[in-house]
Structure formats: structure tokens, C-alpha cells
Amino acid sequence: MPETGRSWTLEFEATPAQAPSVRQWVALRLKHPDAPQVANELFVSVLAAGSPKVEMTLSTAGDRNRITAVGSIPMSVLHSHGPGFTIVSGLTTLYGLNTDGCGVWAQLTTEGKT
């Protein structure tokens, strides 16, 4: 049986003042309790890289929730694997850097709340 899911994308200004809006937007769409915190850390990573905008994408499929944050500037190792990724790695099942180096993503599962 094929999995069904949904996807949402929204672009935010890359300013610290937008972080609460990112968390709220995610909380309204993904039911995983850690999703807003993970999205916040991804958003802040792209923001710190200096991109003027951050495109956030949420995708669901079966028990998986994927959160992606993408900017227009390649991220350094500090931004893509800095202190926020200690939080991300502790709350998610998979995470990584986009192939173009301008974004980061993380996957959470609802089964077992990991």
C-alpha cells in the first residue's frame, strides 16, 4: 500500500524575529512534539550563514516528518554542524546537509516518538 503525505513550503525573512513564527507554523502542521524545536534549530543554522531568506519545507509520509531549511548562501561546517545540531541529532532519526550546501534537513518519526 503506498504511503500518503502532505507538503508545505513557506519563505521567511532571515531575521531572529521570525523564529517564533517558524515554530508556530510548524506546530500547526506537524503533530510531533519536537518538530517546532527542530525547525527552529534548522532555521537558525541557515539564518547564521547569512542568507536573506529561509525557505522552510515540511513533508509527511507515513510515520515520517521531514523538515528542511534552505537559504541562498553555502553553509560553513559551523553552521551546518554547530551547537544546534547537538539538539537536532538528539531529537531526530536522520539529519543532514542538502546536496547544494545551502540548506539542512531533519527527519522525525511518529512511531516511538523518536
C-alpha positions in Angstrom: 0.0 0.0 0.0 1.5 3.4 -1.0 2.1 5.9 1.7 0.3 9.2 1.6 1.5 12.5 2.9 1.5 16.3 2.6 4.0 19.0 1.9 4.1 22.7 2.8 6.6 25.4 1.9 6.9 28.9 3.2 9.6 31.5 2.9 10.6 33.6 5.9 12.8 36.6 6.3 16.1 35.5 7.8 15.9 37.5 11.0 15.8 36.3 14.6 12.4 37.9 15.0 11.0 35.3 12.6 12.0 32.3 14.7 8.7 32.3 16.7 6.7 32.4 13.5 8.6 29.4 12.2 8.0 27.4 15.3 4.3 28.3 15.3 3.9 27.5 11.6 5.5 24.1 12.1 3.4 23.3 15.3 0.2 23.9 13.3 1.2 21.4 10.6 3.2 18.7 12.3 2.0 16.9 15.4 5.4 15.6 16.5 6.1 17.4 19.8 9.8 18.0 18.9 9.1 19.4 15.4 9.0 23.1 16.4 12.3 22.9 18.2 14.0 21.0 15.4 12.6 23.5 12.8 13.9 26.4 15.0 17.5 24.9 15.0 17.4 24.4 11.3 16.1 27.9 10.7 18.8 29.4 12.9 21.5 27.5 11.1 20.6 28.9 7.8 20.0 32.4 9.3 23.5 32.3 10.7 25.0 31.5 7.3 23.9 35.0 6.1 21.1 34.1 3.7 18.5 36.9 3.4 15.6 34.5 3.2 15.0 31.0 4.6 12.6 28.6 2.8 11.1 26.1 5.2 9.6 22.9 3.8 7.6 20.4 5.8 6.8 16.9 4.3 5.0 14.0 5.7 4.8 10.4 4.5 3.5 7.6 6.7 5.1 8.0 10.1 7.9 10.3 8.9 8.1 14.1 9.1 10.8 15.9 7.3 11.8 19.5 7.9 14.1 21.3 5.5 15.5 24.8 5.8 17.2 26.3 2.7 18.9 29.6 2.1 20.9 31.1 -0.8 24.4 31.0 0.7 26.5 27.9 1.1 26.8 27.0 4.8 30.1 26.5 6.6 30.8 23.5 8.8 30.0 25.6 11.9 26.5 26.5 10.5 25.7 23.0 9.2 27.1 21.0 12.2 27.4 23.6 15.0 25.9 23.6 18.5 22.3 23.4 17.3 23.0 20.1 15.7 23.5 18.5 19.1 19.8 19.3 19.7 18.8 18.1 16.2 20.8 14.9 16.4 19.2 14.1 19.8 15.6 14.6 18.6 15.6 13.2 15.1 16.2 9.9 13.4 18.1 11.3 10.4 19.6 14.7 9.6 22.0 16.2 7.1 23.2 18.9 4.7 21.4 19.5 1.4 23.5 18.5 -1.6 24.0 22.1 -2.7 25.3 23.0 0.7 22.8 25.8 1.2 20.4 24.0 3.5 19.8 21.5 6.2 17.2 18.9 6.8 16.0 16.5 9.6 13.6 13.7 9.8 11.4 12.7 12.8 9.2 9.7 13.1 5.9 9.5 15.0 6.3 5.8 15.7 8.0 5.5 19.0 8.2 9.4 19.2 11.8 9.4 18.0 
